[in-house]
């Protein structure tokens, strides 16, 4: 029997802005690099993200290590690309390459061959990315005012 498809967080199902995936997909689809409006890109801000919501952005902190570098917890949601379709989410390429190794579901998927290990490192021609979600969130909060 096939594992269930990833489901969007109910609080994000009505928008294409930043969202979480509640369950890890059986085979992860990945993007070759962060999309043009990826919040992990240093050169992009809240105004560049379609249907941006600061509340949804704040909720995504649970998908990333905390300020002490700990977490997220096993079973934590996955940071989805904001350009994904609800019900067919793709993990954010910027998130995977920056903090993905800290997420238990990402490590497990990579170990099982369901996620290409190459997705966990930025490519040579990638834009510059923030080092952690605290920096991303600080930028996004500053862009909202």
N, C-alpha and C positions, 0 to 999 in steps of 0.2 A: 504494500500500500504506500502511496506517495505521501510524504509529509505535507502538512497544511501549507498553503500559500501564505506568505507574510501578509499581515493585516496592518493597515494604517492605524495609528493611535486615533481613537474616536474624536479627540479634540482637534485633529488635523484633517479629517476626512472631507471637510468642506472647502479646502483651499490647497493651492499648489505651492504655498510657501514652505518654509522649513518644516520638516516632519520627521517622525520616528517610525521605525519598523518594530512592531511588537515581538515578532518571532523571527528567528534567523532562517533565511531561505535554505532549501536543500542544496541548490547550486547557485552560487552568487554571480549575478551579472555585474560587471564592472565597466567603468568608462576609462578610456585611455588616458585622460587627464581631467583636472577639475573643469567644470563648465565655466563659461565666461562670467557668470555672476555668482560664483561659489563664495560663500562667506569666509572660507579659509584663505582665500586669496588676499594678500595684503592690499592690492590695488582695487578692491571692491568694497562697497559699503552697503548699508541697509537700503539705500535708495536704488541700488542695482538689482535687488532681489525682488522678483515679482510677488505681489501679495504678501509682502513682509509683515510679520507679527513679532513684536518684541517679546510677548508672552510665550510664544512658541519657541523663540530662540532661547529664552531663559530655561525652558523645560528641557532643552537638549543637553544641558550641562550633565544630566544623569547618564548620558551616553559616553562621557569622557572622564579621564582621570581628574581628581579634584586638585586643589592647589598644592597638596602634599604629594601629588603623583600617585595616589591610591585610587583603586576602582577603575572602571565601574564594576558593579556587582555582577555575578553570574546571573544570567537571565535578563540583564538590562537591555533596553531597546537599542536599536541600531540607528545611527544618524543617516537618514536617507537624503539623497540628492533632491533638492527642492523642485527639480524639473521632472521627477519621476511621476508616473501615473499612480493614483491611489489603487492599491491592490496589486500593483506590479512595480513596487519600489526598487530602486537601485541604490546601493550604499554610496554615500558621497565619496568621491575619489580623493578630495582634499582631506577629509576626516580619516579615511583608511590609511593614507600615506603619512599622516601626521601623528595620530594617536591610536590608530587601529590596532596596533600590536598590544595595547593595554586592555583591549576588550576581550573577555573570555570567549565569546562566540566567534570572534574573528580568528583568534588563535586556533580554536578547535576546527573551524572551517578550513583554515590553511593546512593544518596537520592532516586533515582527512582528504585533502585535494579538492575540496569544493570551492575554494577561493585561490586564485593564483597568487603565489607569494610575491610576485612582482608588483601587485597592487598595493603592497605595504610600504613602498618606497617611492618618492617622487622621481619622475623621469628627468632626463637631462634637459629637455626643452620646456619644462613646466614653469609656471609663474611662481614667484616667491610666496610661500605660505606662512601663516602664523604658526608659532611653535606649540601653542596650547589653546584650549577653548576659552580660557580666561581672557586672553588677548583678543580673540574673535569677539567675544561678548562685550568687552569693554569698547571695542570699535563700533559695534552695532548699537549699543546703548548711546554712545556719543553721537552717532548719526541720526538718532531718532529725535533729538532735542532741537 
